[in-house]
Amino acid sequence: MANGKPRGVKVQFPGMKAEVLRYSPTVVCVPPEGARGAEDPAVVLIMRWMDAADAHAAKYMRSYASLYPGSAQIVVSAPQKHLWLGEAYRERELGVVVHLLREMGVDVDGTMPGAGEGLLVHTFSNGGCLSLISLARRILRSRAAPSPAPAIPATALIYDSCPAPITTRGGAHAFSMVFRSPWLRWLAWYGIYAALGLMRSVNSALGFPDSTGRMREDLLDPLLLPAEAPRAYIYSKGDKIVPWQSVEEMIELERGEGRKVDTERYEDTPHVAHARGDEVRYWRTVRRTWEEGVRSGSAGRGD
């Protein structure tokens, strides 16, 4: 980052023919490929799931480039070390995203509510949720002056396969999935299970907050995410990592706060693979939620 401004380097990104700029080991950007429609997002912020392969993330990046060719994409990965090294580390890593959002006209400083460029946020799994929350906290700390405006001024929010409380057993299952060998996966499961249990015990003894335990509370916090922005929850009964019941508990919490919530529950698609199960249905939900956000924003401004 030169003179405080992020500099992107053109890279070959697996599965992408379009230009991709890398700003840090965890942040890439896809520049707009054409003119933006009047009611399309200026920026699509994609928070990837834990240890998501670039080729898998590229499927969503290509779909967004097709759906909104005039929109820039900021794509944030979530390596396992982001969990192990804690929230302070995640916030430092996400500083480049704050710079990019500002450069693209998104009102992260809360100085012109309703007047900034439109932002669509698409978050995958608990790993993406943790990154999103840390980004919001990083934005709040970066503001020159306090503002009641939410840290991330999203017009609409998409949640895929999340959120759910991260249990020790569920965390071990999720983190061990990166190993292809069943034998290595089995060994990793027990090692990660023990490490997670120890980490939580130490944090509890020292009085440190458990960022995974307060995930729902943070996602409901209107200082972090806008209460008025519509949400869509896309999830499945076939998800072995994030139980569908946990997602529906979150949906009820959102509705209890008076939020606009759309839902798409699949029957047998695996974790973060619902688009593969029914691509038309998946992207119809994304577009519908974005359009609802645009309508809500226009109504709020009296347009």
Secondary structure per residue as TSV (DSSP state, phi and psi in degrees):
chain	resnum	aa	ss	phi	psi
A	1	M	-	360.0	114.2
A	2	A	B	-99.1	135.1
A	3	N	T	53.2	33.6
A	4	G	T	77.2	-0.5
A	5	K	B	-108.1	134.8
A	6	P	-	-69.3	142.6
A	7	R	-	-120.8	127.7
A	8	G	-	-94.6	145.2
A	9	V	E	-115.8	127.8
A	10	K	E	-64.7	131.5
A	11	V	E	-133.1	159.9
A	12	Q	-	-85.5	114.1
A	13	F	-	-106.3	124.2
A	14	P	T	-52.5	126.9
A	15	G	T	85.3	1.8
A	16	M	-	-119.5	125.8
A	17	K	-	-90.8	-27.5
A	18	A	S	-70.3	162.3
A	19	E	-	-64.4	134.9
A	20	V	E	-130.1	129.6
A	21	L	E	-109.1	130.5
A	22	R	E	-100.2	128.2
A	23	Y	E	-105.7	-20.1
A	24	S	E	-163.5	172.5
A	25	P	T	-58.0	-22.5
A	26	T	T	-115.1	0.4
A	27	V	E	-130.3	124.6
A	28	V	E	-126.8	161.6
A	29	C	E	-133.2	138.3
A	30	V	E	-107.4	110.3
A	31	P	-	-65.5	158.0
A	32	P	-	-58.8	146.5
A	33	E	-	-103.6	-1.2
A	34	G	S	-171.7	-169.3
A	35	A	-	-71.2	143.1
A	36	R	-	-88.9	135.3
A	37	G	-	-65.9	152.2
A	38	A	T	-58.1	-30.9
A	39	E	T	-114.1	20.3
A	40	D	S	-92.2	157.0
A	41	P	-	-66.0	144.4
A	42	A	S	-75.4	-36.8
A	43	V	E	-136.3	133.9
A	44	V	E	-108.8	119.1
A	45	L	E	-102.5	115.7
A	46	I	E	-108.7	118.2
A	47	M	E	-101.6	106.0
A	48	R	E	-72.4	160.9
A	49	W	E	-79.7	166.9
A	50	M	E	-58.2	124.5
A	51	D	T	57.3	31.3
A	52	A	-	-64.1	131.9
A	53	A	-	-67.6	143.1
A	54	D	H	-55.7	-40.5
A	55	A	H	-63.2	-34.0
A	56	H	H	-72.2	-43.6
A	57	A	H	-62.4	-33.8
A	58	A	H	-61.2	-28.9
A	59	K	H	-60.6	-40.5
A	60	Y	H	-76.0	-35.7
A	61	M	H	-63.0	-42.4
A	62	R	H	-64.9	-40.8
A	63	S	H	-64.1	-40.6
A	64	Y	H	-68.0	-37.0
A	65	A	H	-63.2	-32.3
A	66	S	H	-77.8	-40.6
A	67	L	H	-72.2	-43.5
A	68	Y	-	-132.2	75.8
A	69	P	T	-64.0	-22.2
A	70	G	T	-90.4	6.4
A	71	S	S	-100.4	139.4
A	72	A	E	-78.8	149.8
A	73	Q	E	-119.5	131.9
A	74	I	E	-111.5	121.9
A	75	V	E	-119.6	121.6
A	76	V	E	-115.3	122.3
A	77	S	E	-88.1	164.0
A	78	A	E	-133.1	78.8
A	79	P	-	-66.9	157.1
A	80	Q	T	-56.9	-32.3
A	81	K	H	-62.0	-21.7
A	82	H	H	-62.7	-32.1
A	83	L	H	-78.0	-47.5
A	84	W	H	-65.6	-35.6
A	85	L	T	-89.5	-4.6
A	86	G	H	90.6	175.3
A	87	E	H	-67.9	-38.5
A	88	A	H	-59.6	-40.6
A	89	Y	H	-65.8	-44.0
A	90	R	H	-59.9	-42.4
A	91	E	H	-61.9	-42.0
A	92	R	H	-62.4	-43.4
A	93	E	H	-63.2	-28.4
A	94	L	T	-92.4	2.9
A	95	G	H	-57.3	-36.5
A	96	V	H	-63.4	-32.0
A	97	V	H	-66.6	-38.8
A	98	V	H	-60.6	-45.1
A	99	H	H	-60.5	-44.7
A	100	L	H	-64.0	-43.5
A	101	L	H	-60.9	-42.5
A	102	R	H	-62.4	-45.6
A	103	E	H	-61.5	-31.4
A	104	M	T	-88.2	6.0
A	105	G	T	88.3	9.4
A	106	V	-	-79.8	131.8
A	107	D	-	-81.7	70.1
A	108	V	T	-75.8	-13.8
A	109	D	T	-86.3	-9.4
A	110	G	S	68.5	28.6
A	111	T	S	-96.4	-13.8
A	112	M	S	-143.0	61.2
A	113	P	T	-51.2	130.3
A	114	G	T	85.6	-8.6
A	115	A	T	-109.0	-9.6
A	116	G	S	-76.4	174.5
A	117	E	-	-70.2	148.5
A	118	G	-	-68.0	135.4
A	119	L	E	-125.2	124.8
A	120	L	E	-108.1	125.4
A	121	V	E	-111.5	125.9
A	122	H	E	-121.9	113.0
A	123	T	E	-115.8	132.3
A	124	F	E	-111.8	127.5
A	125	S	H	58.5	179.6
A	126	N	H	-66.3	-31.6
A	127	G	H	-61.1	-42.9
A	128	G	H	-66.4	-37.2
A	129	C	H	-62.4	-43.9
A	130	L	H	-61.3	-41.4
A	131	S	H	-64.3	-41.7
A	132	L	H	-62.8	-44.4
A	133	I	H	-64.5	-43.7
A	134	S	H	-64.4	-37.3
A	135	L	H	-62.3	-43.9
A	136	A	H	-61.1	-43.2
A	137	R	H	-67.2	-36.3
A	138	R	H	-64.1	-39.5
A	139	I	H	-63.7	-45.4
A	140	L	H	-58.8	-40.5
A	141	R	H	-72.5	-20.6
A	142	S	H	-89.0	-10.1
A	143	R	-	-69.4	138.2
A	144	A	S	-71.0	-28.8
A	145	A	S	-141.1	148.0
A	146	P	-	-61.4	147.8
A	147	S	-	-147.9	141.5
A	148	P	S	-76.9	-7.3
A	149	A	S	-69.3	145.5
A	150	P	-	-61.5	149.9
A	151	A	S	-60.8	-44.1
A	152	I	S	-109.4	102.5
A	153	P	-	-81.1	60.4
A	154	A	-	-70.1	140.8
A	155	T	S	-79.8	-32.0
A	156	A	E	-154.7	153.7
A	157	L	E	-129.4	130.8
A	158	I	E	-114.1	127.6
A	159	Y	E	-116.2	120.1
A	160	D	E	-110.9	118.1
A	161	S	S	60.8	43.2
A	162	C	-	-168.7	167.2
A	163	P	-	-97.6	170.8
A	164	A	-	-154.5	146.4
A	165	P	-	-56.1	134.1
A	166	I	-	-86.1	103.5
A	167	T	-	-81.2	162.7
A	168	T	H	-61.3	-43.1
A	169	R	H	-66.6	-46.4
A	170	G	H	-64.6	-37.7
A	171	G	H	-64.6	-41.0
A	172	A	H	-62.3	-39.5
A	173	H	H	-64.9	-45.5
A	174	A	H	-65.2	-45.7
A	175	F	H	-72.9	-27.9
A	176	S	H	-79.8	-10.1
A	177	M	T	-67.9	-14.7
A	178	V	T	-70.8	-17.0
A	179	F	-	-89.3	123.1
A	180	R	-	-77.9	-33.5
A	181	S	S	-71.8	125.4
A	182	P	H	-56.1	-36.7
A	183	W	H	-66.1	-47.5
A	184	L	H	-65.1	-37.6
A	185	R	H	-62.3	-40.3
A	186	W	H	-64.2	-45.4
A	187	L	H	-63.4	-43.1
A	188	A	H	-63.3	-38.7
A	189	W	H	-56.3	-48.3
A	190	Y	H	-69.5	-37.8
A	191	G	H	-64.9	-44.3
A	192	I	H	-68.7	-38.7
A	193	Y	H	-57.3	-46.4
A	194	A	H	-65.6	-41.7
A	195	A	H	-65.7	-42.6
A	196	L	H	-63.7	-43.1
A	197	G	H	-61.6	-42.8
A	198	L	H	-65.1	-43.8
A	199	M	H	-60.3	-43.3
A	200	R	H	-68.7	-37.0
A	201	S	H	-65.2	-44.1
A	202	V	H	-64.7	-46.2
A	203	N	H	-59.3	-41.4
A	204	S	H	-65.2	-43.5
A	205	A	H	-64.7	-35.3
A	206	L	H	-88.1	-5.0
A	207	G	T	79.3	16.6
A	208	F	-	-78.2	141.5
A	209	P	-	-68.7	147.7
A	210	D	-	-96.5	104.2
A	211	S	T	-62.4	-31.5
A	212	T	T	-74.4	-30.6
A	213	G	T	-72.5	-27.5
A	214	R	T	-101.0	18.5
A	215	M	H	-57.7	-47.9
A	216	R	H	-60.7	-44.7
A	217	E	H	-58.0	-42.7
A	218	D	H	-67.3	-41.8
A	219	L	H	-67.2	-21.5
A	220	L	H	-90.3	-8.5
A	221	D	-	-72.7	116.2
A	222	P	T	-68.8	-12.1
A	223	L	T	-79.0	-19.4
A	224	L	T	-97.2	-45.2
A	225	L	S	-132.0	142.0
A	226	P	-	-68.1	128.5
A	227	A	T	-65.4	-30.3
A	228	E	T	-82.3	-13.4
A	229	A	S	-73.9	131.8
A	230	P	-	-66.6	147.6
A	231	R	E	-118.8	149.0
A	232	A	E	-125.4	130.8
A	233	Y	E	-110.3	120.1
A	234	I	E	-113.7	120.4
A	235	Y	E	-154.7	179.9
A	236	S	E	-150.7	147.3
A	237	K	T	-70.0	-17.9
A	238	G	T	-89.3	2.8
A	239	D	-	-75.0	119.8
A	240	K	S	-89.3	-7.3
A	241	I	S	-105.6	-46.3
A	242	V	S	-112.6	108.6
A	243	P	-	-61.6	136.8
A	244	W	H	-61.7	-30.2
A	245	Q	H	-64.0	-35.8
A	246	S	H	-67.0	-39.0
A	247	V	H	-64.2	-42.2
A	248	E	H	-68.4	-29.2
A	249	E	H	-63.1	-41.5
A	250	M	H	-65.9	-39.7
A	251	I	H	-58.7	-43.5
A	252	E	H	-66.7	-36.2
A	253	L	H	-63.1	-42.8
A	254	E	H	-61.8	-47.3
A	255	R	H	-65.4	-33.9
A	256	G	H	-63.6	-24.4
A	257	E	T	-88.4	2.3
A	258	G	T	82.2	17.4
A	259	R	-	-81.7	154.7
A	260	K	-	-82.4	119.0
A	261	V	E	-130.1	127.2
A	262	D	E	-106.7	149.1
A	263	T	E	-134.7	145.9
A	264	E	E	-135.6	105.5
A	265	R	E	-105.1	118.1
A	266	Y	E	-88.0	162.6
A	267	E	S	-93.7	-38.9
A	268	D	S	-140.3	13.7
A	269	T	-	-77.9	144.1
A	270	P	-	-73.4	176.9
A	271	H	T	-55.9	132.0
A	272	V	T	45.9	37.6
A	273	A	-	-133.5	25.3
A	274	H	H	-72.9	-33.1
A	275	A	H	-62.8	-34.9
A	276	R	H	-67.1	-30.9
A	277	G	H	-72.3	-37.6
A	278	D	-	-158.1	89.9
A	279	E	H	-64.4	-41.4
A	280	V	H	-62.4	-47.2
A	281	R	H	-61.3	-42.4
A	282	Y	H	-61.3	-52.6
A	283	W	H	-76.4	-21.5
A	284	R	H	-64.6	-39.2
A	285	T	H	-64.5	-43.1
A	286	V	H	-60.2	-49.7
A	287	R	H	-63.4	-42.3
A	288	R	H	-61.3	-42.0
A	289	T	H	-67.6	-41.5
A	290	W	H	-61.9	-45.8
A	291	E	H	-63.5	-34.9
A	292	E	H	-65.1	-38.9
A	293	G	H	-64.4	-40.2
A	294	V	H	-64.0	-44.1
A	295	R	H	-62.7	-43.4
A	296	S	H	-63.3	-40.9
A	297	G	H	-65.7	-39.8
A	298	S	H	-66.0	-40.3
A	299	A	H	-65.7	-38.8
A	300	G	H	-66.1	-31.3
A	301	R	H	-87.8	-8.7
A	302	G	T	77.3	23.9
A	303	D	-	-68.7	360.0
